[in-house]
Amino acid sequence: MSNFTKPTQLGRLTFLAACSAILIVGINNTRVLSTPGTSIHTRNSQQYALNSFDQQFVTKVAQGNLIEVELAKLALQKSSQNEVKQFAQRMINDHTQAYNYLKQFASKKGIKFPEGINNQDKALIKDLSQLSGTNFDQKYMNQMLQAHKATKSLFEQEIQEGQDSDLKTWAKQTITTVEEHLQMASSIINNSQDAKK
């Protein structure tokens, strides 16, 4: 995933919004209580208790996925460059997939999951929606670059410090996609700058 920094709002959002994480401690214990002639299986009620580090990671990455998808949809309408539109479609595909995985994961673990865009991100969408063409492309791609730098740092932190094995495995698999998005954003910006020379 899903999947970008900020001196701009996206950066604050997805990276500070992409930057804290969650630790999930899955307790999957089944105790057998025995009395003469009987055995009763009871499941620990805290089976899916989560630690705050991993939980913050899930929340911030999910929020980042939501804003990336909405901004990408805007880019398909506003951009004047095919390269930017192709990038935007890739953002929609990858970040939707990441969001859906995390939603399923959150349900399994029993944690609260963000379902909509927050107010700060709505303001960013409104800001970019007022631009078009080259002006839009420049601001959008700079947002993507910064956002993905922050997101990469967030994933690295989860990989190093997270405690839920499923979440860490997903982070290790998905960080390669984040790095690819970062490289794509950097390449588009560099190509645009070269074209102006």
N, C-alpha and C positions, 0 to 999 in steps of 0.2 A: 501496500500500500501502500493514500489514500493522499504514496502519495503519496514561491512559498516562503520574507522576514520582516523585519520590521523596524526600521524607524517608522514604517507605515503601520496602519492599523492591523493588517493581516498578521504582521510580525507579532504584535502584542497579543494578538488573539490566538493564533494557532501556535504560537511558540512560546510565548510564555505559554500560549495555547498549543503549541506543540510541545511544551516543555515541562511538564511535571509528570509523575507517573504513578502507577498503582501496584500494590503488591497484593496478590491474591493467595490466600492460604486455603486450599481446598481440603476440607476435612471430610473424608469419606469413610468414616468408621461405622461398622455395624457391630453392636455388642450383643452377645448371647447371654440372656439372663436365664439361669436355670433354677428350677424348683423340682422337687422330686417328681419324676415322670413327665415333666414338660420342659420345653425350651421356647423362649420368646425372643424374636429378633427385633430390635429397635434401632432405628437409624438416628445418629447424632443430629440434633436439631440445628447445629451450626456447621453442617456439612459444607456449605458454600461460603463460609465467612471469608471476607476479603480484607486485605490490609490496605491502608490508605494510599500508599505509594503506587501500587498497581492500579487502584481504582482511579486515581487522578490521571494516570497514563491513558486508560481507556476513555475517560471523559474528554480529555483534551484532544486525543487523536480523533475521536468521533466528531467533535465540534469542528476540527480541522477538515475532516472529510466533507462535512456538510457545506462549509463555506467554499471549499475548492470546487465542489460540484456546481454550486450556484454561480460562482464567478466564471466558471468554464462555460456554462450555458449563456451567460452574458457575452462572453468572448465570441461565441459562435454567431451572435447577432451583430456585435459591434466592431469586430476586428476587420482590418483591411488586408490582412496577410494570410495566405493559405497555410503557411508554416505555423502561425499562431493558432489558427482554427484546428489544425491537426493536433497540435499540442493540447488544446482545450478538450477535444474529443477523447484524447487519451486520459486526461484528468477525470472526465466523467466516468469512463469505464473503470479505471483503477480505483478511484476513490469511492465509487458506489460499491464495488466489490469489498473493499476494506471496511466500509461502514456496515454492510450487511453481516460480515463476519463478526465484527465487534458487537453488533446488536444481538446476535445469537449467543455469543460468548457471555455477554452481560446477563441475558436471560438465564442461562445455565448457572451462572454464579450468583444470581439473585441480587444484582446491584442496579442502582438507578442509571438510566441511560438517556442521554440528550436526544430529543426527538425533533427539535426545531432550531432555527438560527437565533442566536442571541442578539441583543440590541446593538452591541458594538459592531458585529458583523453586518447587521442590516444597514448600519450607517455606511460601512465600506461599500456595500453593494450599491447603495444610493449614489455615493460619490462617483463610482466608476460608471454607473449607468448614464451619467451626464456627459460622458466623453464618447468619442467615436474615432474611427480611423487610426491614424498614427499616434495621436495623443492617448487613445485608449490602449493601444498595443504596448506603448512604452511603459505606462503605469501598471498595466496588468502583468507584464512579464517581470518587471522589477519586484512586484508583490510576490510573484511565484518564486523568484530566485531567493528572496529573503525568507519566505515561508518555508521553503524546503531545506534551507540551511538549518533553521530552527527545529524543523521536524526531524531531521537527521540526528541532531543532538539529543532530542527527546528519545528517539529509538535507541541510541547508543547507551543512554542512561538506564533505560529499561533492561536492555540486554545485560548490562553490568550489575545492576542493583535489584532488578525485579525478582520476585520469589515464586510467582505462579509459573509452573513449568510449561503449561500450554501457551500462556501469553508470551513467555520468553521465546519459545520456539517460533511462534508467529512473528514476533518482532525481528528475529534473526532472518527469517525468510523474506520479510517484507521490506527490510531496510535496503535491499538491493534495488527494489522498485523506487524507493525514495531517492536513492542516489542517481538512478537513471533519470528521474524527473528533474533533479537538480542539474544534471549535465545537459539535458534538453533545453532547460530554461536559459542556462548560461550560453549555450550555442546560439540560440535564437537572438539573444541580446547582442552577442558579438557579431553575428551576421548583419544585424540591423545597423550597428555602429560602423561596420566596414562599408556598408552600402552608402553611408553618408559622406565618406571620405572622397 
